[in-house]
Amino acid sequence: MPDDRVAPMTAAVDESAPTRSRWAALAAGALGPLLIVVLIVDAVVTLILEVLYLPLYIGGVAVPLAALVAAPVNVALVWAAATVTTRSTVLFLPIAAWLAAFLIAASRGPGGDVPLRSDLPTLLLFLCGTVAPLIYMYVAANRSNRPLR
């Protein structure tokens, strides 16, 4: 005759697991906006460095190396912002800060100096610094997670 009694089931519960997940969520929630602020400051700092190195000459030839570096750096800024959020407005914040700093550098200062001239390297800096991250954002926003059939 089978035994109809049911043995009580017990499971060991790790009391620290919910606390750890709560702390991880709290840290991620607090560090996310801080990371975005750091990326915005980083965008302005990288533009300052790109403007300083834009009139680079190797021998007698102007080499706009800073303009070519602007594309991967700004894409990396957007990618880093994407690790925290998926909102496109927040992803655009580092690029918006870069554009604002670019416009400030292209305008006449109080002493009459203009850090960015109206020439081809400046146009190349503008295009590389804005088009590459915008294309990345467009592709990332329209990427489908569904498998192709």
C-alpha positions in Angstrom: 0.0 0.0 0.0 1.5 3.3 -1.0 2.2 5.9 1.6 -0.2 8.9 1.0 1.6 11.2 3.3 3.4 14.1 1.6 6.8 15.0 2.9 7.1 18.7 3.7 9.2 20.5 1.2 11.7 23.0 2.4 14.1 25.2 0.5 17.0 27.2 1.7 16.3 30.9 1.0 19.3 33.2 0.6 18.3 36.3 2.5 21.0 38.4 0.9 19.8 37.9 -2.7 16.9 40.3 -2.7 19.1 42.9 -0.9 21.9 42.5 -3.5 19.5 42.9 -6.4 17.9 46.0 -4.7 21.3 47.5 -4.2 22.3 46.7 -7.8 19.1 48.3 -9.1 19.7 51.3 -6.9 23.3 51.6 -8.1 22.3 51.3 -11.7 19.6 53.9 -11.3 21.9 56.3 -9.6 24.9 55.7 -11.8 23.0 56.0 -15.1 22.4 59.7 -15.0 26.0 60.2 -13.6 27.4 58.3 -16.6 25.3 60.5 -19.0 26.7 63.6 -17.4 30.3 62.2 -17.7 29.7 61.5 -21.3 28.4 65.0 -22.0 31.5 66.5 -20.3 33.6 64.0 -22.3 32.0 65.1 -25.6 33.0 68.8 -24.8 36.5 67.8 -23.8 37.0 65.7 -27.0 35.8 68.6 -29.2 38.2 70.9 -27.5 41.1 68.5 -28.3 39.8 68.0 -31.8 39.7 71.7 -32.4 43.2 72.1 -31.1 44.6 69.3 -33.3 42.5 70.1 -36.4 45.2 72.4 -38.0 47.8 69.6 -37.8 50.5 69.7 -40.5 52.8 66.9 -41.5 55.5 68.5 -43.4 53.8 71.1 -45.5 50.5 69.2 -45.9 47.5 69.8 -43.8 46.2 66.5 -42.3 42.8 66.7 -40.6 43.5 63.7 -38.4 41.3 65.1 -35.6 38.3 65.2 -38.0 38.7 61.5 -38.7 39.1 60.7 -35.0 35.8 62.5 -34.3 33.7 59.9 -35.9 34.7 56.8 -33.8 34.9 58.9 -30.6 31.4 60.2 -31.0 30.0 56.8 -31.9 31.7 55.5 -28.8 30.0 58.2 -26.7 26.6 57.2 -28.1 27.4 53.5 -27.6 28.4 54.2 -24.0 25.1 56.1 -23.4 23.3 53.1 -24.9 24.6 50.9 -22.1 22.5 53.0 -19.6 19.4 53.9 -21.6 17.5 53.1 -24.8 15.8 56.5 -25.0 16.9 58.3 -28.2 16.7 61.7 -26.6 19.2 60.7 -23.9 21.4 59.0 -26.5 21.6 62.3 -28.4 22.7 64.3 -25.4 26.5 63.8 -25.8 26.2 64.7 -29.5 24.1 67.7 -28.7 26.8 68.9 -26.2 29.4 68.3 -28.9 27.4 70.3 -31.4 26.9 73.1 -28.9 30.6 73.3 -28.2 31.3 73.2 -32.0 29.0 76.1 -32.6 30.7 78.0 -29.7 34.1 77.2 -31.2 33.0 78.4 -34.7 31.7 81.7 -33.4 33.7 84.8 -32.8 35.0 85.1 -29.2 35.3 88.3 -27.1 38.8 89.0 -28.4 37.7 88.5 -32.0 39.4 85.1 -32.4 37.7 82.2 -34.1 39.1 78.7 -33.1 37.4 77.1 -36.2 37.9 78.7 -39.6 35.5 78.3 -42.5 37.5 75.7 -44.4 37.4 72.1 -45.6 38.9 70.6 -42.4 36.3 72.3 -40.3 33.5 71.0 -42.6 35.1 67.5 -42.4 35.2 67.8 -38.5 31.5 68.7 -38.5 30.4 66.0 -40.8 32.5 63.2 -39.2 31.5 64.3 -35.7 27.8 64.4 -36.4 26.9 62.1 -39.3 28.7 58.9 -38.0 26.9 58.9 -34.6 23.6 59.8 -36.1 23.9 56.9 -38.5 24.8 54.7 -35.6 21.7 55.9 -33.7 19.5 55.4 -36.7 20.7 51.8 -37.3 20.5 51.0 -33.5 16.9 52.4 -33.3 15.7 50.4 -36.4 17.6 47.2 -35.6 15.2 44.3 -35.4 15.7 41.7 -32.7 13.5 39.2 -34.7 15.4 36.6 -36.7 15.2 37.0 -40.5 13.1 34.5 -42.4 
